[in-house]
Amino acid sequence: MTERVVAAFVPLVDCAVLVAAREQGFAAAHGLDLELVKEPSWASLRDHLSLGHVDCAHALAPLPVALTLGVGHVRVDCIVPFILNRGGNAITLATRVVDAMRTVDAAALAGPAQAGRALAEVVRTRAEPLILGMVFPFSNHNFDLRYWLAAAGVHPDRDVRLVAIPPPLMVESLAAGLVDCFCVGEPWNSLAVAQGLGSIVATQSQLFPGAAEKVLAVRAAFAETPEPLTKLLRALDAAAAWADEPANHAALSAHLARPEYLGVAQPVIEAVLGGRLRLGFGGAQVDADFVYFHRRAANVPSQANGLWAYAQMARWGQLEPSDHRQRAAARVFRPDLYRRGVPVGGLDAPLPLPFDRVAFSAVDVPAYLRRFPLSTSFNSQLTI
């Protein structure tokens, strides 16, 4: 008997595993009718997941943690039994900002740290703050951008202005001059570069190598009937292995290019899958680990993933730290459910060492947070 499972997604290259599961027949082979629902924004996806309009979702890694803690929205118990991909994001600056940075430092684009320092000099000379786009308050895009800025001495809540924009509208927002920079997943950085609007100055694979980016988020109630979830995890495991093979990137990019998914030219998507990026200032980058879907235990969730998201929320004043919240965040990512569905050996993927070499400590989160001179205090009156 075929069981219907409805999954929401936002049009990004990293929805690839769900698309492969449907289009390549992995879901059907495990007795599932996998229906994919395209969402215009992360807020829409969050609401439809919260209300039970969908069974599961291609979600930002911090989003189910925020929902479970009731931060920024109603409280809904969510779990993560599977990580869909590692990496895939980038920071793109408008050409006018890049030009100003290169005036300050001719080698401003030599790497993420140097780019951050050059941007900090530009920020200090401006009368009005730069406006930086990210996709959602509870996203690695927001946290990676904040981390990168703070490492260069730029306070993300005082020295610049961060705004949330849905991924499909990022390029248009940059073209209209509404933002000076954005952090988003592909293919939207590559499209901005192709249109001559900006330059990629840092990738997630440079800032946080191997970072868990998108996850399978499910409401806890869905996991109470284990058979559909087990079938789904096995289908996704097979799809992730298929998507990770370079020989399959042409077929995968053809699926993703279709209007019902990304609606973007296939060559752009295929280049991203292979880690081949045009950076926009005459440079290019080839990074096989820019985005990946299966290798190096990519799909295994760990409690440290949830605690890292909790730590970023605490650092930037999105929640008031407490032992109770920290314990709840640690329980969101469920390696036990993953291994029940995909019984494999091997170790969990280690947390990445960031570009500034400050290792995350899941054992003592408060001590980890004390290592950073820049942060934002929690203010309940500002929390929505």
HELIX and SHEET records of a PDB file:
HELIX    1   1 VAL A   13  CYS A   15  5                                   3    
HELIX    2   2 ALA A   16  GLU A   23  1                                   8    
HELIX    3   3 PHE A   26  ALA A   29  1                                   4    
HELIX    4   4 TRP A   42  SER A   50  1                                   9    
HELIX    5   5 LEU A   63  LEU A   69  1                                   7    
HELIX    6   6 THR A   95  VAL A  104  1                                  10    
HELIX    7   7 PRO A  112  THR A  125  1                                  14    
HELIX    8   8 ASN A  140  ALA A  151  1                                  12    
HELIX    9   9 PRO A  167  LEU A  169  5                                   3    
HELIX   10  10 MET A  170  ALA A  175  1                                   6    
HELIX   11  11 TRP A  188  ALA A  194  1                                   7    
HELIX   12  12 GLN A  204  LEU A  207  1                                   4    
HELIX   13  13 PHE A  222  GLU A  224  5                                   3    
HELIX   14  14 PRO A  226  ASP A  244  1                                  19    
HELIX   15  15 PRO A  246  ASN A  248  5                                   3    
HELIX   16  16 HIS A  249  ALA A  257  1                                   9    
HELIX   17  17 GLN A  266  LEU A  273  1                                   8    
HELIX   18  18 GLN A  303  ARG A  315  1                                  13    
HELIX   19  19 ASP A  323  ALA A  330  1                                   8    
HELIX   20  20 PRO A  335  GLY A  341  1                                   7    
HELIX   21  21 VAL A  365  LEU A  369  1                                   5    
HELIX   22  22 SER A  380  LEU A  382  5                                   3    
SHEET    1   A 6 LEU A  32  LYS A  38  0                                        
SHEET    2   A 6 GLU A   3  PHE A   9  1                                        
SHEET    3   A 6 CYS A  56  LEU A  60  1                                        
SHEET    4   A 6 ALA A 212  ARG A 219 -1                                        
SHEET    5   A 6 CYS A  78  GLY A  87 -1                                        
SHEET    6   A 6 VAL A 291  TYR A 292 -1                                        
SHEET    1   B 5 ARG A 161  ALA A 164  0                                        
SHEET    2   B 5 ILE A 131  MET A 134  1                                        
SHEET    3   B 5 CYS A 181  GLY A 185  1                                        
SHEET    4   B 5 ASN A  89  ALA A  94 -1                                        
SHEET    5   B 5 GLY A 198  THR A 203 -1                                        
SHEET    1   C 2 ARG A 276  ARG A 278  0                                        
SHEET    2   C 2 ALA A 284  VAL A 286 -1                                        
END                                                                             
